[in-house]
Amino acid sequence: MERKNHPGSRSFLILGAIAILSLGFTLGRNLGDISPSTIDYAADLIGLTFTPQEKDSMISTLNNHRSNFEILRKTKLENSVSPALVFNPLPQGFFPSQDQKPYDWGLPTKVDLPSKENDIAFLSVSHLSVLIKNKQITSERLTRIYLDRIKSYSDTLQCLVSLMEESALKKAREMDQEISQGKYRGPLHGIPYGIKDLLAVPGTKTTWGAMPYKDQVIDETATVVQKLEDAGGVLVGKFTLGALAMGDVWFGGVTKNPWNLKQGSSGSSAGSASAVSAGLVPFAIGTETLGSIVSPSTRNGVTGLRPTYGRVSKHGAMALSWSMDKIGPISRSALDNAIVLSVINGMDGKDASTIPAAFNYSAKNDVKKLKVGYFKPFFEGDRATSKNDQAVLDVLKNQGIELHPLELKTSINAAPLVSMLLVEGAAAFDELTRLDLDDQLVAQHRNAWPNIFRAARFIPAVEYVQMSRQRSILIQEMHELMKDYDVIVTPSFAGQQLQITNLTGHPALCLPNGFAENGSPTSITLLANLFEEEKLIMLGRLIQENTDWQAKRPPMFDK
């Protein structure tokens, strides 16, 4: 195994420049759009090489830092604890509505129960919920279907960390008993689901996808898991993530794309997206810091929702970047994601970054009243996904949606600001670095996490503060651009929109929109104003009710 480099003294100014310019996807911006591949290997955009003498000097410098700052290490800080200064993404003068109204999902009154179990497994949450409510299928039977599929296919996909069969069946039976007694908790009552294995659940391993933590047990329940539990959800398994939330390489292998087993499923919500795509669960929870829901949702041909920063509690979740991490659902449809979001959103006293906001989706709202824009330049030119992207615009036009062309223009270059993520990641895994536990990570190449965390230590605090100030301007400018539109349609990986919206905290809905020439799924992304996810669902539902892209199944797993 190649030993990691230890950056240090001579490289202070060099690393400051490289970290601020290169680490922020500048090279990716100059050479082409960010894509699932560049997200998977974002670290490879960093070009750091050192001589043996420089390495020795760097080791000495870091050892000195350990001594100088040992007094600051007296207090143990857990990974999930937010910094004292909580990031606030709200633009000046803006605060979301807290007037929560009853939900109207517009679900069918009756759904026909398929005769084949694979057809049942690929049903949406919205249809499964009707079947359970109408007692056409029990939660126990449905749970067994998914457990059997997980046992049959998870090894092939390398997507599972922990199977929770015993507790899942116990919960399913409880949900069936409640139904028989006339108690119904809502659309997630008795619905099996999975979570990304960076969410804590007592009595289970929470590995973060990384060798140093492969036997870690955290004796608490993540808030999102508790909320899903209370809503009647049946947790069947914890799925893989790329080690410490990068890519699809974890301590047990590479999670696979069900459409192409020679290809990784992208990351970092690799297992969640792969499992949903292959019909191992109807929905799963993922997280995104810089594309970790959008990218694997694209690669695996599923629907991913990245909520507004601060809408969903991160308590009990591994922290990578306290100011950029978001938790959201991955499922078969926009409507399914809305149902899940209605459960997991909300203020949490255990997470100071949460912001109270209503989520008012109703099937009765008129989608034709939405003002919809699109980033016109991103749909022009000869892009690999141009035909599929244009097809989405055509669907909207055919449904009577007026499309308004606009451009994504800001005075701030978002690329260097992504370095804030790397600084926060280095802080989150400071102990891992200082104790040399990062030697245990599978990836030890020069641009893997161990080197990134060490390099990030040399980004000056002054530069971090200046980036934060520029980020505040970017948030305000994006708010000004978005406020005149309800939804903006964009190719998922065009320009800097993915970087910008992750930095500004805006919500995104990633939808399948066909396949590339090589057979891999493609996607389109819908953007909305802060805390206006219901508008994403309205337009996403319109698209999906008039197309069949999201209904496609990977042939190898449709058995």
Beta strands, then each sheet from edge to edge (+ up, - down):
strand 1: 160-163
strand 2: 192-196
strand 3: 234-239
strand 4: 249-250
strand 5: 253-254
strand 6: 256-257
strand 7: 260-264
strand 8: 283-288
strand 9: 303-306
strand 10: 326-331
strand 11: 372-375
strand 12: 403-406
strand 13: 487-491
strand 14: 508-515
strand 15: 521-528
sheet 1: 1+ 3- 2- 8- 10+ 9- 14+ 15- 13+ 11+ 12+
sheet 2: 4+ 5-
sheet 3: 6+ 7-
end
